[in-house]
Structures are given as C-alpha cells and as structure tokens.
Amino acid sequence: MSGAGACGGGGRPPPPQAPAPDTAPLPNPLPGGEREQEQKALASPAVRARAADLGIDLADVKTDSDRVRHADLDAYLRYGQGQGYQAPHAHNARADQPIKVIGMRRRIAENMAASKRAIPHFTYVDEIDVTALEDMRADLNANRGQRPKLTMLPLMIVAICKAIPAFPMINARYDDEAGVVTRHGAVHLGMATQTDAGLMVPVIRDAQDRNVWQLASEIGRLADAARSGKASSAELSGSTLTITSLGPLGGIATTPVINRPEVAIIGPNKIVERPVFDGDEIRRAKLMNLSISCDHRVVDGFDAASFVQELKKYLETPVLLFAD
C-alpha cells in the first residue's frame, strides 16, 4: 500500500516529464559591457596605473597567477616587443637639430680640447671626513646676522689658501712654448660656474686675503655676474688655480680637466653620510671625496697627494682654518 501511495494514481506510472534543460553555459551569455567586465584582467591599482602609462592592455598580458603582477608586465615588455608592442609616444620622436658651436661655447670647446691634447693629466682622489666642518658651518650660519650664508666652497678656499705656501707648484702656470713655470704668490682662484652660455670661470682675486664671509659674498657676486652675462673680461681671466664642483649632483669622484695654462684643478664631490669605525665604536660621519687633476709635466704625484693631505688636515680639524 505504501508503495502504491508513493506512485499515486492507484499504482499507475507517473506521466513522462520533459527532459531537464542543458545547464552548460551558452557562448557569450552576457551582454557586451557585462561580458567585458566579467573577462577583465585582475590587477592591483599600481599595476593598472603602470600598464596605462605604458599603453598596455592587461588582457594581452599572460600570467600564471590569479592577477597580473609587475613581473608579468616586465615579461611582456621583454618579450612582447617582437609581437607588435610599441613604446608609448614613440610617434612623438623629435627631428634631429643641428646646433652650431659658436661664441663662448666654441672657445670653451677649443680650450678643453687644447688642454687634453697638450697636458698629460693625472687625477688623485682622497676621502675626507667633513663631519666637524659641517657642524661648524651650521653654527656659523646660525649666527651670521646679515652676512651671506656659507656653503662649503668658501671654507674649502680658505683651506686651499692656507695649504698653498707649502706647495707653490700647485698654484702655478706653465708656458710650454717658453718652457717656463711661474709660481704665483697670490691665489687668484678660478671658480668654474655653469651658465646658459656654457661653463665660465670667474676669478676671485687675492683669495688668500679674504675671510670666509668676504669669500662667500664674492662667490655670490661673481656667480650672478657670470650667469647674467654681465661678468667683465677681467673677471673671467687671470686665474692661477681653479676649483670646480657640481654641488649636490657631486658624484662619487670627478676627473676635472685643467684650465690651461694652469697646472692643477680641484674638485670637491658630493657629501654622503655613512657609518665609520672610530676606534671600537661606529659613528655616523659626513664624508666627501676630493679630486685633484694635475699637469704631470710640472706636478709629481707625490706632491699632489701631499697637498691633498694638507687640505685634509685643515678640513677635518676646521678650527685650524681660523688659526694664524
């Protein structure tokens, strides 16, 4: 009985049922916009932004992860270029522009070429701990009143002027045609300055007779005159030694080209902070590499190295800069 009740209809078999609909998804079951959203590649906002900057469609990037990663973009850039990838903005390449080398730029080029042709350069580089010097400079600036702010340059010039008397061959000019070296008593310091017209070298006259504040003022005045094109020919000639610096760009070391007919050029480089050993302790130090290029016909390597060691003494013990 119970079986008959289950079958219903007094035991008659149930009426035939319609076959179940096919549950497999039909091709492209979603409207266009929804289908694109469904198929949109997964990626982080940073990856999407980078792909947009590069002009890459994320749908074209293959990945073995559940989302496109930076590594996948890198792989696409490495291997996708042969498959039609084109760097963005490639169509905006500018035409070649010939520029005649004339005027001041031509004179600079000719002087540099003559220096490298005629002078057998050598460059010596040493590392200097300027931690105490930078601390002193900060103290001086904090109490400068109306005087100009000190950079490293005027302090460096004071050290050079104090070291020169023991190394007169550094502050000299060489007339190679006459075979005469002139050792100069005064330090007329050339200051390599970048301008829109090219590199100019205004001259600080009698630098040995100026204090740090006077040097800072003269450095500012000459730099402004050179950059504005108002420097006189007298202010741009007659140097006996040149200093050149790229400022904060600095670099680890430089091999500056001598300003002919001088026989040496000094190049302070960028100051960096690094840990150093001080006995058994480690301390934070401000370090700067100092370069000097010399004319090997006039200056021996030993003399150049000894001169830099003398500079190092003054710069690492800056109180000596103000001692008689």
Buried (B, 14 or more C-beta within 10 A) or exposed (E): EEEEEEEEEEEEEEEEEEEEEEEEEEEEEEEEEEEEEEEEBEBEEEBBEBBEEEEBEBEBBEBEEEEBBEEBBEBBBEEBEEEEBEEEEEEEEEEEEEEEEEEBBEEBEEBBEEBEEBBEBBBBBBBBBBBBBBEBBEEBBEEBEEBBEBBBBBBBBBBBBBBBEEBEBBBBBBEBEEEEBEBBEBBBBBBBBBBEEBBBBBBBBEBBEBEBBBBBBBBBBBBEBBBEEEBEEEBBEEBBBBBBBBEEEBEEBBEBBBBBBBBBBBBBBBBEEEEBEEEEEEEEBBBBBBBBBBBBEBBEEEBBBBBBEBBBBBBBEBEEBEEE
